[in-house]
Amino acid sequence: MEIKEINIEGERLFVKKSKIFGWAFVKPIKIDGKYNWKNILIGGSWIKFGIMLFVLLIIYGLANEYSVAVNLASECLEKSSQLIIIP
């Protein structure tokens, strides 16, 4: 499918026709031969970027907390095995 450009009140909009849903707005990676870095880096919207960053920070925090808990548990098990003497 090809992307068509529409100018409305000086604003450039890009649309693409879908087989199922009709016309939809798209944000191409390249515009006039130049990369659209805003679209590549943040997905075209600062709100979506903020939400994605927030979700990634939560996932990182959960993974970090889990690794700290596993390390603490393994240290406790090592110390407790040294304290218990089985005859």
C-alpha angles and dihedrals in degrees: 000000000000127000117236125205122222125188114209117176091335094310118119114224125183120209134183128195116234124203092229110026103032120227121003135179115250133188108216122211092229126042118182091347093304125108116251096228094179090059093044096048104035105018093249096292132074091209093055089046091052092048091048091048091049092051092048091050091051091050091048091049092050092049091047093048091049093051091049091050092049092049091049092049093050091049090050091050092049092050093045092051089056091052097049113077115193114200 
